[in-house]
């Protein structure tokens, strides 16, 4: 129901964009976002955006990452700049159902920042 794409290998200082489209039974979405799980760490918030455009960023990515959303396409994007090895993680997209509050998770896409 959530299909993410765009992960891969990038050099430090580089950029990468992720996208995620929600489909199927998720018809009325309140918020979409991205979380990540770095090696040996717990899953953490990266950024979220509501239908109304309210955006929340983790402190560690503020100023480097940009989240955006196309409500008509039920798609959320994450553009990542100035990547560092600390950004290496599996990135998961999420969608919060506006009708029941359930949160759906995508399958995860791996981002590796390495020279």
C-alpha positions as CSV (number, residue, x, y, z in Angstrom):
1,X,0.0,0.0,0.0
2,X,3.0,2.2,0.4
3,X,5.7,1.9,-2.3
4,X,8.9,3.7,-1.8
5,X,11.7,4.2,-4.3
6,X,14.8,6.2,-4.9
7,X,17.3,4.8,-2.4
8,X,20.9,3.9,-3.4
9,X,24.5,4.7,-2.9
10,X,25.7,8.3,-2.8
11,X,28.9,10.0,-1.9
12,X,29.3,12.3,1.1
13,X,28.1,15.7,0.2
14,X,25.8,14.4,-2.5
15,X,22.0,14.5,-2.9
16,X,19.4,11.9,-3.3
17,X,15.6,12.0,-3.6
18,X,13.1,9.5,-2.3
19,X,9.4,9.1,-3.3
20,X,6.6,7.1,-1.9
21,X,3.1,6.6,-3.2
22,X,0.1,5.4,-1.2
23,X,-2.5,3.2,-2.8
24,X,-5.2,0.7,-2.1
25,X,-7.2,1.1,1.0
26,X,-5.4,4.2,2.2
27,X,-7.8,6.7,0.7
28,X,-8.0,9.6,3.1
29,X,-4.6,10.5,4.4
30,X,-3.9,13.0,7.1
31,X,-0.1,13.0,7.2
32,X,2.7,11.4,5.3
33,X,6.3,11.2,6.3
34,X,9.6,9.5,6.5
35,X,11.4,7.7,9.3
36,X,14.7,6.0,9.2
37,X,16.6,3.3,11.0
38,X,20.4,3.7,11.1
39,X,22.6,0.7,11.7
40,X,22.4,-0.3,15.4
41,X,19.9,2.5,16.1
42,X,16.2,2.7,16.8
43,X,13.9,3.9,14.1
44,X,13.6,7.7,14.2
45,X,11.5,10.5,12.7
46,X,13.0,12.3,9.7
47,X,10.1,14.5,8.6
48,X,6.4,14.6,8.3
49,X,3.9,16.7,6.3
50,X,0.2,17.0,6.9
51,X,-2.5,17.5,4.3
52,X,-2.6,21.1,5.2
53,X,1.1,21.5,4.7
54,X,2.3,21.6,8.3
55,X,5.9,20.2,8.2
56,X,8.0,18.8,11.0
57,X,11.7,17.9,10.7
58,X,14.1,16.1,12.9
59,X,16.8,18.5,14.1
60,X,19.5,16.4,12.5
61,X,18.1,16.9,9.0
62,X,16.7,20.4,9.2
63,X,18.2,22.6,6.5
64,X,19.5,19.7,4.5
65,X,16.3,17.6,3.8
66,X,13.1,18.8,2.2
67,X,9.8,17.0,2.4
68,X,7.0,17.7,0.0
69,X,3.8,16.1,-0.9
70,X,1.4,15.8,-3.8
71,X,-2.0,15.3,-2.1
72,X,-3.7,14.5,-5.4
73,X,-1.3,11.7,-6.1
74,X,-1.0,10.5,-2.5
75,X,2.7,10.8,-2.9
76,X,5.4,12.1,-0.5
77,X,8.9,13.1,-1.5
78,X,12.1,13.5,0.4
79,X,14.9,15.5,-1.1
80,X,18.2,15.0,0.8
81,X,21.2,17.3,0.4
82,X,24.6,17.5,2.0
83,X,24.4,13.8,2.9
84,X,26.8,12.4,5.4
85,X,27.7,8.8,6.4
86,X,25.5,9.4,9.4
87,X,22.5,9.5,7.1
88,X,23.1,6.0,6.0
89,X,19.9,4.1,6.9
90,X,16.8,2.3,5.8
91,X,14.2,5.0,5.1
92,X,10.6,4.2,5.6
93,X,7.6,6.2,4.4
94,X,4.5,6.4,6.4
95,X,0.9,7.4,5.9
96,X,-1.6,8.2,8.7
97,X,-5.2,7.3,7.8
98,X,-7.4,10.3,8.6
99,X,-10.5,8.1,9.2
100,X,-9.1,5.8,11.9
101,X,-5.7,7.1,12.8
102,X,-3.9,4.0,11.7
103,X,-0.3,4.5,10.5
104,X,0.8,2.5,7.5
105,X,4.5,1.8,6.8
106,X,6.3,1.2,3.5
107,X,8.8,-1.5,3.0
108,X,11.8,0.7,3.4
109,X,14.5,1.8,1.0
110,X,18.2,1.7,1.8
111,X,20.3,4.9,1.5
112,X,24.0,4.4,1.8
113,X,26.3,7.4,2.0
114,X,29.9,6.3,1.4
115,X,32.9,7.2,-0.6
